Amino acid sequence: MHVRWSDPRLIFPLVAAALAFGLLKPQTLPIKPQKPVEAVYRFIELLPQGSGVLLALDFDPQSVAELRPITDALMRHCLRRELHVVGMTFNPYGAPLGQDIIQRVARDPEFRGKQDGVDYVYLGYKPGDMVQVITNMGENMQAAFPQDYGNRPTATMPIFRQLKSLKDFNYIVDLSASSTPETWIQFGSDKYHIPMAIGCTAIIGPDMYVRLNAGQINGLVAGLRGAADYETLLGKPGQAVKRMFPQSLIHLLIVAFVIAGNVVFLWMGRRGKEQKQSRG
Amino acid sequence: MIALVCAGVLAVVNAVLFALGVLPIRDAGIPNWTQTLVVLAGVVMTIAIFSFLYKDNPFFRAAEHLFVGLGLGISLVVLWYEFYKPDIYDALVVPAFTKGMTVGHDKLILLIPIGLGLMVLLRMSRSYAWVSRYPLAFLVGYGMGFGIQPVIHSNILKQMKPTLEATPMPWFGWAIVGMVAMLLLLTAYFASKGGRLATYLKIASGTVAVAYVIARATERFGQSPEAVEAFASMDKIIIILGVFSVLCYFVFSLEHKGAVGAVSRVGIIFLMLAFGASFGYAVMARESLLIGRFQFLLGDWLHLLR
């Protein structure tokens, strides 16, 4: 097959090479946390010990590359601050992922002594209409979720002695790659006056700034950059910080391609004009 | 051809990895064949999907079909275990057909949604398709009743408040804002007429925009409370200008000429900026996924990452 110099397929190996270089020769870049991310961190820092934090892990394997580091950092922060974390999801395909992330963080030697059902719990997926489920949670958590993800009855779990309904939670964080934050804001945060933050994929990040500007959420952790910011604030650089260098390399490459493309476009446009004039 | 090349390269690389002892994956020195197979399946699928970047090929299509099939299979399992089994089979069918068991009265209410669900299926019949409209009407009514108030409150009223909130700013701030707004409008107006003046105005508007972005990003300004307040006020004015001009662009009952045309062209600039920001974030999101896949290939498979 004939490949022209302007063939877009030439971009792919260059991106792959830049990415491989970035991963094989990692460099630490200075990371200055963004204000919306810092707001989430500060809010969790100021929550009193034993406060309830609801982590809605509404994502599936497609978004795990971005949302896993965010969830990991948030869960770590909450456990470090001795907060009670309840995890759940409205995405059936993401239910096992949520369990895996929460369990892995909780098993970290830093959190030795933290008990499932006492300090944290993962409730898994709840089928049905999201609005209806949130409303049920607002009435009674144990009625909405009679069992946790491991089929253990929630009625006997010490964590729910204090967190009887959604109203007893001090913070909601929706980690999402879809439109679930809107429903959480409308039927969870706004209705029960619970402060809320959003952790989301970069692709829906711009849509969430509207909510941030309106004060409907008090913080936003968007994409891998947001996760890297949070890891930096926690003082525990993880996957997201590691991925910042390769991502920056690709950014530079794309910017170079955009500039080159525009230069070629302008040059070809001028040449086309000149050819027309010479013909005329 | 490409499929054969991909398969050949994969086979050779895996053979080398086994020869070097990188594979199989070991847990405390003991080979973990399940984990090894999971990683190899992931590698084959990833490379099969990436092969589309060169061109469409059977290797890619096989992976694509497998993905669709798996997705459908998982959906069916989820549907069964999360909806049909607990709400129909275990709640109604098992007690009804098991000796010594009776269906609880509280469960009988489930017959109503089941009936409504079955009515939707009548859409497939030509003679009785009209029956399916009733459950749909029920759904629409329920959705509207539940949604109207919170949606208006959250998506309109709460958004209007920060947009229209009073912005404290000294008189010279308003003067600057007025001049910039005039500059933008004049640029938009003369841009449609062309000529040298339009070029100068475009350059002036672009310079003002770049200067504002630079000033906004400058660390020194970010630390001064007066500057922070002034920038916050300016941001709000930009938002108001954006909302007004974009709304103007979407008013189709007026011809976009003269003042309306100029304002709607400013609206186009705001729309383009929003699309650009969204596209930038979309690229970043895709990069993150790509980095995740490369980490998997270089780390979990080739063991090249520390």
Chai-1 contact restraints between the chains, C-beta under 6 A:
chainA,res_idxA,chainB,res_idxB,connection_type,confidence,min_distance_angstrom,max_distance_angstrom,comment,restraint_id
A,F12,B,L53,contact,1.0,0.0,6.0,A-B,restraint_1
A,L19,B,F294,contact,1.0,0.0,6.0,A-B,restraint_2
A,L23,B,F294,contact,1.0,0.0,6.0,A-B,restraint_3
A,L23,B,L298,contact,1.0,0.0,6.0,A-B,restraint_4
A,A65,B,S288,contact,1.0,0.0,6.0,A-B,restraint_5
A,A65,B,L289,contact,1.0,0.0,6.0,A-B,restraint_6
A,A65,B,G292,contact,1.0,0.0,6.0,A-B,restraint_7
A,E66,B,S288,contact,1.0,0.0,6.0,A-B,restraint_8
A,P92,B,V78,contact,1.0,0.0,6.0,A-B,restraint_9
A,P127,B,E82,contact,1.0,0.0,6.0,A-B,restraint_10
A,P127,B,F83,contact,1.0,0.0,6.0,A-B,restraint_11
A,V131,B,F146,contact,1.0,0.0,6.0,A-B,restraint_12
A,I185,B,S154,contact,1.0,0.0,6.0,A-B,restraint_13
A,Q186,B,P150,contact,1.0,0.0,6.0,A-B,restraint_14
A,Q186,B,S154,contact,1.0,0.0,6.0,A-B,restraint_15
A,D190,B,S154,contact,1.0,0.0,6.0,A-B,restraint_16
A,T201,B,A285,contact,1.0,0.0,6.0,A-B,restraint_17
A,A202,B,Y281,contact,1.0,0.0,6.0,A-B,restraint_18
A,A202,B,M284,contact,1.0,0.0,6.0,A-B,restraint_19
A,A202,B,A285,contact,1.0,0.0,6.0,A-B,restraint_20
A,I203,B,Y281,contact,1.0,0.0,6.0,A-B,restraint_21
A,I203,B,A282,contact,1.0,0.0,6.0,A-B,restraint_22
A,I203,B,A285,contact,1.0,0.0,6.0,A-B,restraint_23
A,G205,B,Y281,contact,1.0,0.0,6.0,A-B,restraint_24
A,P206,B,A277,contact,1.0,0.0,6.0,A-B,restraint_25
A,P206,B,S278,contact,1.0,0.0,6.0,A-B,restraint_26
A,P206,B,Y281,contact,1.0,0.0,6.0,A-B,restraint_27
A,N213,B,P162,contact,1.0,0.0,6.0,A-B,restraint_28
A,A214,B,K158,contact,1.0,0.0,6.0,A-B,restraint_29
A,A214,B,Q159,contact,1.0,0.0,6.0,A-B,restraint_30
A,A214,B,P162,contact,1.0,0.0,6.0,A-B,restraint_31
A,Q216,B,K158,contact,1.0,0.0,6.0,A-B,restraint_32
A,G223,B,M284,contact,1.0,0.0,6.0,A-B,restraint_33
A,L224,B,S288,contact,1.0,0.0,6.0,A-B,restraint_34
A,R243,B,I291,contact,1.0,0.0,6.0,A-B,restraint_35
A,P246,B,I291,contact,1.0,0.0,6.0,A-B,restraint_36
A,Q247,B,E287,contact,1.0,0.0,6.0,A-B,restraint_37
A,I250,B,E287,contact,1.0,0.0,6.0,A-B,restraint_38
